[in-house]
Amino acid sequence: MRSILSFAAGCLVLGAAAAGHAPAPQATAPPQQAQQAQQAVGRMSELMVQLLRPTSDAVFYITTRTPATDAEWLELQAKTLTLAESANLLMMPARARGRDQWMQDAGLLLDAGRAAFEAAKAKDVARLEALNDQLYRSCVACHEHFRPGYGRRP
């Protein structure tokens, strides 16, 4: 996970260095390649444990794990970007399977993740802390709908 976050942080640095330049035009993938690009790789439990939990923890514990250096802020930006983009992974057709409620719940995560990414870019600890409830509610909403009994002891 650390290498993915380091790579993402490096991309943020390169992106910042290139600020002000127009992005390069992107080629459109043929339909067959686009379908292949949308195939799920990991199981839902793997996404939760390996992506969503550690990246959401970066927001949930912001007051006790506050970045102190530029490198730590870049790592937090990478985590919050990963958190937001993870919502898009949840919305893939293979995972959403046309479930309206699933898409609404994933949208809550996307909103919270996007706001966290913007707050991390601004190095705004107070705003990140204020997002805790919104992020928590996005998690709970989905778990209530799709993981009955989640968090309850047997």
ChimeraX attribute file (.defattr): number of C-alpha atoms within 10 A of each C-alpha:
attribute: neighborCount
match mode: 1-to-1
recipient: residues
	/A:1	9
	/A:2	9
	/A:3	8
	/A:4	12
	/A:5	19
	/A:6	16
	/A:7	14
	/A:8	19
	/A:9	22
	/A:10	16
	/A:11	14
	/A:12	18
	/A:13	14
	/A:14	11
	/A:15	13
	/A:16	10
	/A:17	10
	/A:18	11
	/A:19	10
	/A:20	8
	/A:21	8
	/A:22	7
	/A:23	9
	/A:24	6
	/A:25	6
	/A:26	6
	/A:27	6
	/A:28	8
	/A:29	10
	/A:30	8
	/A:31	9
	/A:32	8
	/A:33	10
	/A:34	11
	/A:35	10
	/A:36	9
	/A:37	11
	/A:38	12
	/A:39	13
	/A:40	14
	/A:41	9
	/A:42	10
	/A:43	9
	/A:44	13
	/A:45	10
	/A:46	12
	/A:47	15
	/A:48	15
	/A:49	11
	/A:50	13
	/A:51	16
	/A:52	22
	/A:53	15
	/A:54	17
	/A:55	24
	/A:56	25
	/A:57	15
	/A:58	22
	/A:59	28
	/A:60	20
	/A:61	13
	/A:62	17
	/A:63	13
	/A:64	8
	/A:65	13
	/A:66	15
	/A:67	18
	/A:68	8
	/A:69	9
	/A:70	10
	/A:71	14
	/A:72	14
	/A:73	18
	/A:74	23
	/A:75	23
	/A:76	26
	/A:77	26
	/A:78	25
	/A:79	30
	/A:80	30
	/A:81	25
	/A:82	23
	/A:83	27
	/A:84	26
	/A:85	17
	/A:86	20
	/A:87	22
	/A:88	15
	/A:89	18
	/A:90	21
	/A:91	21
	/A:92	15
	/A:93	14
	/A:94	12
	/A:95	16
	/A:96	15
	/A:97	11
	/A:98	12
	/A:99	11
	/A:100	10
	/A:101	14
	/A:102	18
	/A:103	21
	/A:104	15
	/A:105	22
	/A:106	24
	/A:107	18
	/A:108	21
	/A:109	29
	/A:110	23
	/A:111	16
	/A:112	25
	/A:113	28
	/A:114	19
	/A:115	20
	/A:116	31
	/A:117	23
	/A:118	16
	/A:119	19
	/A:120	24
	/A:121	17
	/A:122	13
	/A:123	18
	/A:124	12
	/A:125	17
	/A:126	11
	/A:127	16
	/A:128	25
	/A:129	16
	/A:130	13
	/A:131	19
	/A:132	18
	/A:133	12
	/A:134	16
	/A:135	22
	/A:136	16
	/A:137	16
	/A:138	20
	/A:139	18
	/A:140	16
	/A:141	18
	/A:142	19
	/A:143	15
	/A:144	12
	/A:145	12
	/A:146	13
	/A:147	11
	/A:148	10
	/A:149	11
	/A:150	10
	/A:151	10
	/A:152	6
	/A:153	5
	/A:154	4
